[in-house]
Amino acid sequence: MIRFVLNVLWLIFGGGLVLFIGYAFAALICFVLVVTIPFGIASWRLAVYSLWPFGRTVRPKPGGSGVATGLANVLWVVLAGWWLALTHITAGITLCVSIIGIPFGIAHFKLVPAAFWPLGREIVDLD
């Protein structure tokens, strides 16, 4: 029950809806440009995770990832990952300054690894 309440509050006050719209828009652009479809899938995964983060976590995909995934992640970091991670870190620090915003700050910190290095990861429920 507490996860549901935190997710609803995150959606309204923590920036969840804005993050979802931003990541979903980026995914849509990546899907239109056929070559960037893997980045669109990663961006969509981030959109869904940023919409409802409490009760979920990011973990490496079972079976590992290949060289192509590693190279694509390097390209992602150069083009988008570093500023996405920096944005989540800044938002997390800003939210942690107030006592009420600490859970939302922690949610932003949970989004940092997924935003920095998204390919070869999956989002799973904690249950």
N, C-alpha and C positions, 0 to 999 in steps of 0.2 A: 504494500500500500504506500509506503514512504517513497519508493522509487517512482510510482505513478505521480504522486504529488510533486516530487522534485522535477520530473520530466515536464509536467504541465507548467510549473513555475519557470523552468529553463526555457520553455517554448515562448513564454510571454516576456520574461525579464532578463534572461541570460543571453539572449541573442540567437536562440535556436532557429527561429523562423527566418531571420536575416541570413544566417549561415546556410540554411537549407536552400534558400532562393539563390544565393551566390554560387554555391557548389553545383546546384542543379542547372543553372544557366551555363556554367563552365562545361558541364557534362554535355549539355545540348550542343554547344559549339563544337566540342570534340567529336560528337557523333556525326555532325554534318560534314566535318572534314574527315573523310574515311580513314586516312592514315593514322589519325589520333584516337581511334576508337578505344584502344586499351587505356588511354588516359581518361577518356570519357567514362569508362566503367569504374575506374578508380575514383574519379570525381563524384560519380553517382553514389558510390559506396560511402564516401565522406559526407555527402548530402544527407543520406539516410541516417548515418551515425550521428551527425551533428543535430539532427531533428529530435532524437530520442536517446541521449547518451547514457543515462543512468540505468544500471542493470546490464550493461553490455561492456565488452572489452575488445581490444584488438590483439590478435595473435598471429604469428607466422602461419602461412598455409601449410598443412601437413604435406610431407613429401618434398619440402624445400622449394626453391625457385632456381631457375636456370640463369645462364649468362645473359640472355636477351632481357630477362626481367631486371637484372642488375644494371645493364646498360640503359634501359628505359628509366629506371629509378634515378640514375645519374642525370639523365636528360631532364627529368621532372624536377630534381633538386635545383639544377641550373636555371630552369625557366620559371618555376613557380614554387617549389617546395620550401626554399629558404624564407621567402617573404610570408608564406602562409604560416609556417611554424613560428616565425617572429611575431606575426599578428596574434596568434593564439597565446604565445608567451606574454606579450604585452597585455592582452585582455585578461589573462589569468592573474597576473600580478596586480593589475588595477582592481579586479574584483576581490582579490584576497586582502586588499587594504581594509575593506569594510568587513566586519564580522559576518554580516548577513550574506555577503557575496562569496564567502569561502567555498561552499559547495559548487558554485558556478565556476569559480576560478580553477578548482580541481578538475572540473569537466573540460575546461579549456586546455589544461595541462595534459589530460588524457588524449586530446585530439592532436597534440603536437607530433608524436611519432607517426601517426597515420597521415598527417598532412605533409610531413617531411619526406617520408619514404613509403608511399602507399601501395605500390605493386608488390605482390607476393605476400600480402596480409589479408586476413579476413576478420570480420566483426562477428562475435559470438555472444550469446546470452550468458550471463554468469550462472544461471540455474543449471 
